[in-house]
Amino acid sequence: MKSKSADITCDQTLVETDKVMKVSEFLGKSCIKKYFYVLSKISDEKKLKIIFSLIAQESLCVCDIAYILGCSIAIASHHLRMLYDADILDRQKKGKMVYYFIKDDDLKKYLLNLTGELT
């Protein structure tokens, strides 16, 4: 009887150098490290909801985000501050309101591609 592991491995070792070189170059790019960093910072449900919300609506105030998350303003502010400190979000104060938005347009495009078009 043939083992299942035999079906998922190559019968011989043959490295396709051109493919391996292209992948190695791609993985060596700094954008991979940047996106890994960003994804590690948004791997929490509330933070991910904040990011999706800011993809769907370009900027939102703390009160709006708290309502969307179903949490207190203090908890929303905590998550927003963490994303701000991680250099993922930026903020702008307009009068008494503070609005948050995704800081980097390239990052926003990348995240939009991951999520599909939400807007």
Contacts in CASP RR format, 6 or more apart in sequence:
PFRMAT RR
TARGET T0000
AUTHOR 0000-0000-0000
METHOD contacts of the structure
MODEL  1
MKSKSADITCDQTLVETDKVMKVSEFLGKSCIKKYFYVLSKISDEKKLKI
IFSLIAQESLCVCDIAYILGCSIAIASHHLRMLYDADILDRQKKGKMVYY
FIKDDDLKKYLLNLTGELT
26 32 0 8 1.000
34 107 0 8 1.000
35 107 0 8 1.000
35 110 0 8 1.000
37 86 0 8 1.000
38 86 0 8 1.000
38 88 0 8 1.000
38 107 0 8 1.000
41 47 0 8 1.000
41 82 0 8 1.000
41 83 0 8 1.000
41 86 0 8 1.000
41 88 0 8 1.000
42 48 0 8 1.000
42 51 0 8 1.000
42 83 0 8 1.000
42 88 0 8 1.000
44 79 0 8 1.000
46 69 0 8 1.000
46 71 0 8 1.000
46 75 0 8 1.000
46 76 0 8 1.000
46 79 0 8 1.000
47 79 0 8 1.000
47 82 0 8 1.000
47 83 0 8 1.000
49 68 0 8 1.000
49 69 0 8 1.000
50 65 0 8 1.000
50 69 0 8 1.000
50 76 0 8 1.000
50 79 0 8 1.000
50 80 0 8 1.000
50 83 0 8 1.000
50 89 0 8 1.000
50 100 0 8 1.000
51 83 0 8 1.000
51 88 0 8 1.000
51 102 0 8 1.000
51 111 0 8 1.000
52 115 0 8 1.000
52 118 0 8 1.000
53 60 0 8 1.000
53 65 0 8 1.000
53 68 0 8 1.000
54 60 0 8 1.000
54 89 0 8 1.000
54 100 0 8 1.000
54 101 0 8 1.000
54 102 0 8 1.000
55 102 0 8 1.000
55 108 0 8 1.000
55 111 0 8 1.000
55 112 0 8 1.000
55 115 0 8 1.000
55 118 0 8 1.000
55 119 0 8 1.000
56 118 0 8 1.000
56 119 0 8 1.000
58 101 0 8 1.000
59 92 0 8 1.000
59 99 0 8 1.000
59 100 0 8 1.000
59 101 0 8 1.000
60 68 0 8 1.000
60 99 0 8 1.000
60 100 0 8 1.000
60 101 0 8 1.000
61 97 0 8 1.000
61 98 0 8 1.000
61 99 0 8 1.000
61 100 0 8 1.000
62 73 0 8 1.000
62 76 0 8 1.000
62 77 0 8 1.000
62 80 0 8 1.000
62 97 0 8 1.000
62 98 0 8 1.000
62 100 0 8 1.000
63 73 0 8 1.000
63 97 0 8 1.000
65 76 0 8 1.000
65 80 0 8 1.000
65 100 0 8 1.000
66 72 0 8 1.000
66 73 0 8 1.000
66 75 0 8 1.000
66 76 0 8 1.000
66 77 0 8 1.000
69 75 0 8 1.000
69 76 0 8 1.000
69 79 0 8 1.000
80 89 0 8 1.000
80 91 0 8 1.000
80 100 0 8 1.000
83 89 0 8 1.000
83 100 0 8 1.000
84 90 0 8 1.000
84 91 0 8 1.000
84 100 0 8 1.000
87 103 0 8 1.000
88 102 0 8 1.000
88 103 0 8 1.000
88 104 0 8 1.000
88 107 0 8 1.000
89 100 0 8 1.000
89 101 0 8 1.000
89 102 0 8 1.000
89 103 0 8 1.000
90 100 0 8 1.000
90 101 0 8 1.000
90 102 0 8 1.000
90 103 0 8 1.000
91 98 0 8 1.000
91 99 0 8 1.000
91 100 0 8 1.000
91 101 0 8 1.000
92 98 0 8 1.000
92 99 0 8 1.000
92 101 0 8 1.000
93 99 0 8 1.000
102 108 0 8 1.000
102 111 0 8 1.000
112 118 0 8 1.000
END
